[in-house]
Amino acid sequence: MSQNIRDNQELSTTNSVPTAYSNPKEKVLDGDYVQDKPNSKYPNPFLNPNHGEFWLHKYSSSNYENTTYYNPNLKWTAKEERKLLNKLNLSIMVVLSFMWLGFFINKTNFKDAVRARMPYDIDMGVYVYKGRFYYGESLSVTSDTIVVEFIERATQIIFAIPSVLVAKKIGPDIWLPILLCVYCALGCWQAVFNKPSVAMGIKGAMGAVGAGFIPSTVLYLSYFFTADQLAMRLACLWIFRTLAEIITGYLIYACIRIEYAPKYVMYGWRFAFMIEGVVTFVGALICSFFLPRCLSKKQKWQPKILTEREKEIQINSILRDDPSKGVLNNTSLGGAKEVVKSLFDFDLYPLYAIGLVAFIPYSCYETYLVFAINRLYISEVPIAQYSLRTVWRVLLMILITPITKISNVFNERSLICLVFFGIWQIPLTAVMTWWDNTMSDNWGSYVVVILALGAPHIIAILQSWISRNSGSNTKRAISAALFMMFVDAGYMISKIVYKVGQLPDLRGGSFYNFIIILILCVLLVATKGYYIIRNKMKLKKWERLSEVDQDDYLANNGWLGNRTSFFQFSH
């Protein structure tokens, strides 16, 4: 392999930035082959012989699982790349999609059970407004249902980092199936709810177990895909999350209908919990046998996914996109010092702040939607209620993939999120706040909130953005968990935005949402500005060094994650 590097010395002797860490690989067709643009600002980081030798040494010393496939001179066709990605989609992504579906079926069914009058059956405190039953989400009232959700979110925040550290140590391919099986088993036990304290205990346990599921998935996918490929696949997984919400709603409705059958001995919501828990548990057991450890290794019983050449293509594609992915192997934490550094990496704090703020209005919009639907003349028809709540989820599933693709194509994250998520919501939230007929024009209010909820979701863009800017495997695991912790914290904040005194029009809470969206827009612009300034400072400092000094820097300092002098942040 070292000979391959030495043979390539004539190809690159310029004093170029040795990496493409935070920018997508720019490709052109040279005959039939895909290769990096020779005049690109961020060319293949391995073409410089000294840099190539440095990375080969790093990968070998860290026992990186895919080191034997490292080849800085490898070329491949676009057709070959598409073919191998299709294979990965039909193997890894299909399995993960079913795992996400099962996970979120058990996670989201509690809300539908509450709307199916579960609280009345177990003497759980609920909110009643003018003789009508309303699920008190996001209303600042003392309600057992709110306490249950707060406990679940709190345990998710507490256990997110410990869980993802376990995933990094033993491997996400092992940890994800364990989490899912235990989570689905607990989901089945929701059927035994008989008093509020039991519900709080079980949902708290589910929060602790499920805390690491999403960040561990992000970590696992980063082993198999480049940052841009990761974004699109995360968008697909969030589609399955939304599909799970639709399924649970209609399943709860069907089980309530069964409840009225002769000799039926349990409440419909209990039957739904039991069916969902058992089916998803069996599915989790099956899926646990089909997750490979990495691109180059699999268990004996697992089918072969890629040919040897396809493995070489994808592994080198991943390493050229982000060479840091080979600095540690897939089951190494890098030590306690590396974990602490990851926790206090201030360069990622702007993205955490975006995660905290961005989705607060979403939870509030769902509450606004519930009240808007209950004011419609068809609100007494249960199937109509479920169907009306499904419309925005269909919009989300339609729009999340195109917006993520646009972000990849234009290599732009901050402005895409600003325009298609932040600015999209500003006029709609303004209507909810200052429109004279808000909540009195029932159908008009419903359309406005549906459009607000249907804003192209940016969760996949943010998760892949953080993964790309982390710059090391350990930090990538920690940052994925921290981001979801901030998202959960934002969800808890959303519960105090709408208050009982704002009924029936909820204008006060809508005004707070308007301010929050403006803060989000400012954060997105400020984050882009921050990363631009940081990149210029780092690049200017690096370009002052001679080629010899750059080689000395690598030899003396090694790889420092996103603290490395030539690392460029994505924005």
MOVENLIN-V313140 format. One line per field, one symbol per residue. ss: DSSP state (H for helix, E for strand, C for the rest). phi: phi as a letter, one per 30 degrees, with the letter a starting at -180 (. if undefined). psi: psi as a letter, one per 40 degrees, with the letter a starting at -180 (. if undefined). A space follows every 10 residues. Layout:
ss->???
phi->???
psi->???
This chain:
ss->CHHHHHHCHH HCCCCCCCCC CCCCCCEEEE CCEEEECCCC CCCCCCCCHH HHHHHHHHHH HCCCCCHHHC CCCCCECHHH HHHHHHHHHH HHHHHHHHHH HHHHHHHHHH HHHHHCCHHH HCCCCCEEEC CEEECCCCEC CCCHHHHHHH HHHHHHHHHH HHHHHHHHHH CHHHHHHHHH HHHHHHHHHH HHCCCHHHHH HHHHHHHHHH CCHHHHHHHH HHCCCCHHHH HHHHHHHHHH HHHHHHHHHH HHHHHHHHCC CCCCCCCHHH HHHHHHHHHH HHHHHHHCCC CCCECCECCC CCCCCCCHHH HHHHHHHHHH HCHHHHCCCC CCCCCHHHHH HHHCCHHHHH HHHHHHHHCH HHHHHHHHHH HHHHCCCCCC CHHHHHHHHH HHHHHHHHHH HHHHHHHHHC CCCHHHHHHH HHHHHHHHHH HHHHCCCCCC CHHHHHHHHH HHHCCCCCHH HHHHHHHHHH CCHHHHHHHH HHHHHHHHHH HHHHCCCECH HHCCCCHHHH HHHHHHHHHH HHHHHHHHHH HHHHHHHHHH HHHCCCHHHH HHHHHHHCCC HHHCCCCCCC C
phi->.ddedddced dabddcddab ecbdddbbcc icccbdddcd dbdedcdded dddedddddd dcheecedcd adcdbadddd dddddddddd cddddddddd eddddddcdd ddddddieed dbhcdbcbbh icdbdddicd bdbddddedd ddddddddcd dedddddddc jedcdedded dddddddddd dcebaedddd dddddddddd ecdddddddd dddcbddddd eddddddddd dddddddddd dddddddded deidcbdddd ddeddddddd ddddddddcb cddadcbade ddddccdddd dddddddddd daeddcdbdd bbcijddddd dddcdddcde dddddddecd eeddeddede ddddcddcdd cedddddddd edddddddcd dddddeeddc hbcedddddd bddededddd dddcddcdic dddddddddd ddddeedcdd dddddddddd iadddddddd dddddddddd dddddcdcbe dddcchdedd dddddddddd dddddddddd dddddddddd dddddddddd ddddddcicc idddecdcdd b
psi->dddddddede dheigihfif dehihhiihg beihiihdei dgaheedhdd dddddddddd defhdedeeh heehiiiddd ddddddddde cddddddddd dddddddeed ddddeefddd dffhhihhhf eihihfhehg ihhddddddd dddddddded ddddddddde hddddddddd dddddddded eeheiddddd ddddddddde dedddddddd dedeiidddd dddddddddd dddddddddd ddddddddde iieheiiddd dddddddddd dddddddeee hidadeiiid eiihdiiddd dddddddddd dgdeeediie fhdeiddddd dddfgdeedd dddddddded dddddddddd dddeeieeee hddddddded dddddddddd ddddddddde fhddddddde dcdddddddd dddehdehed gddddddddd dddehhhedd dddddddded eidddddddd dddddddddd ddddeedhid eeieefdddd dddddddddd dddddddddd dddddddddd ddediidddd dddddddahf aeeidehhii .
